[in-house]
Structure formats: C-alpha cells, structure tokens
C-alpha cells in the first residue's frame, strides 16, 4: 500500500469550485496520459498529467476521472486492476477497491470496463468537458464511448452530446493559486534557490556541464523534490545562446559564463529559475557591463508586477530596455523605435518576458481575456526573465560579446498589494556571485 501525499480535501475543494464554473447538466473527464517507451521494454519515468492530479490526485497511467455534478455518483475513477504479476515487476497499484478507499471517490471501475460503463454515465448529460487530440490512448477509448452514447440517446430524442474544451475551464482555476498551492510553490522555489547556490559554489573551469546538472538533481532530491520541473539547461559559453539547449555535455571554460535554467517540482508545483555567472567566479569588464544592464532591467520589471499590470505592458518595457542595451553595446544600429518596429532585436532576444507558472512550467490559463491582455490578480504566479543572447555566429557585433548568453529569471507571486519574489534567495548581484562561485575550492 502507498499513501497519497495529498489530503483528499484538497481535491474536494477544487471540485466544488469547478462545479460553479461548469454549465448545468454537464460532466467533465480528465485522463492519464500514456507511458512512453524509452528503449526496448523500458519506459520513460512517468510524470502524471497535471489536470488529472489537480482534480483527483490519482497518479497511475491508464486511468480516467469522470466528474458529474448533481448525480448520486458524482466522482468516478476508472483504474487499472490489481495484478500481482505486474506489481511484482512494476510496483504497487491501487486497483478498483484501493482507489475508491484512498481517493475518496463515489465509485471506481476497472479501466477495462470503460467503454461499457461510461456511456450510461454520460447519456443523460447535455455536454461533457474533455481534452481531445492530445492523448492518443484516451482518444482511442473515448471514440467507442461517444458512439455508444449516441446510440443510447437516439432512442430518447436527445441531440448529440456536446463536446467542450476542458483545458480552458480547468486552466482558469489553475491560474489562481490557493494558499496551500502557494506554500508548495514557495517550497519548490526555496529548495531550487538553495540548489542554485550549491551549483555556484561547486562550479569551476574544466568541470563538465553534466556535473552541474547532476548536482542540481542531487540537491533538489535531497531536499524532498520528486523531480526537476522540466529538462534543466546547463549551458556554458556559446551554448547559452541556444534557448532550449539540451545537450549539457560540454566542459565549462575559464573566461566564459554559464547559464543554468533549472527548477524543482514539489507537490506538482514547479519552480523555474535561471542564473548566469562566470565559470571562474570573475566577470570580465564586458560580461559585467552587459550582465548588470540586464539585471537592472530584470529588477525594474519585477517591481512593475502588481494587480492590474499585464504581460503585454511588461513585454513592451522588456523590449525597450533590451533594445537600449543593444544600442549601447553596438549590437544594433539605428533608433530604438526603428529597431522595435522592424523587430531586428529578436535576433538577440527572441522570447517573451515570462509565463504563468504552476503545475506545468509553462502553466495553464489564458493570457488574454476577451481579446485583451489579462490584468494580473492576486494568486497568479509568473516568471520574469529578460535575456540577451549573442551567438558566436553573429556578424557585425563586437568581438568581446560573441558567445555571450545571459538570462536572469525569478518566480513572482502577484499579491493584493504588489508582488512577492519567491526566488529571492538565489543570488544574482555581481558581487554576490563573485564571492560565491567556486567557493568550495577556496581555503
Ligand atoms: Mn521560464
């Protein structure tokens, strides 16, 4: 037997809120996504679907949760059956009875019976919220159910079961974090920040990027994190100018900077921190000048975060600030307005100022409402991450800036009075970094 890390009241409260957002006479389905083969008979480590975990906390593959407000059986889980043979190999399964007991739902069935049982549970509804076309396993089992529902309704003069998008309605909920979710995120941010500090202390020229990645995993897992929230980026020198650098396998060189974009997941809340610092612990003049300019801008952007602010205003200020740096550093010629108009800045800054943060690193929730940028409200968590990237291949740029990639990223909670920087523990000032980097090797 395994016990869930969650108190089941969390899911009950979330479902009560969801109920108020659903149209009358509708149901909602979330499904586990499938396992993926890594090689031969080995699968990739399984990380459950965020919406599935959000609404019922069930973490096994081959499971479906059905929510039918107003019915006697309101909460229903379809799960894998107990299987002593498979459990000997792959580990514990709750099974039909265990899932009902532990996850406090009204009814559970074997997933093998989904196509037989589910049609009857949907046939009297007007519509169902569902996420189709992103989960081939679920799409294939739902197709049969949908046809069977049609058959049942044909005899009752009911029209077709209306299909609605579940991601929108759940995304609206996930965007606003509860006090408990904020406390889990705070923990994810704290342990990630502490891990970044340990990486700074352990960094030295000649070390491989992979060593720092491994150290990050050790530091967060030793602090209770289940896994990284996304594939960590450890990119020395020119590697940092590739935005989603995935190789993490090059030696770190004296004189270069290293960019580390890594965050821990705790209770399914993911932190997302980026720090950039000199491999040797000492900034060159050019590195220091550009870094300080990006840092000043990042701090200014964080100060702007408050209720009523929106991502579009932050993005505009971010672009303006970075374009000023690009002109001062002779990366681009011309006036700021021409550069912004032509978007020529995008070769050195091709991404956004930040994104929602939560169970997914790029979290659910619309960034626009009725065609307008969504004003920030308390309980939203977002990243602020300006960056400047000068590839070695860039032409017509100062030699001293070639191969320089800088991004500084913090995780910001919108509060009723302004904001809270949840990753403030991770150092980013020039002097702090110079004092910390490589300190493990100093007497
Ligand atoms: Mn990010």
Boltz pocket constraint, residues with backbone or C-beta under 6 A from the ligand:
constraints:
  - pocket:
      binder: B
      contacts: [[A, 272], [A, 355], [A, 361], [A, 383], [A, 385], [A, 409]]
      max_distance: 6.0
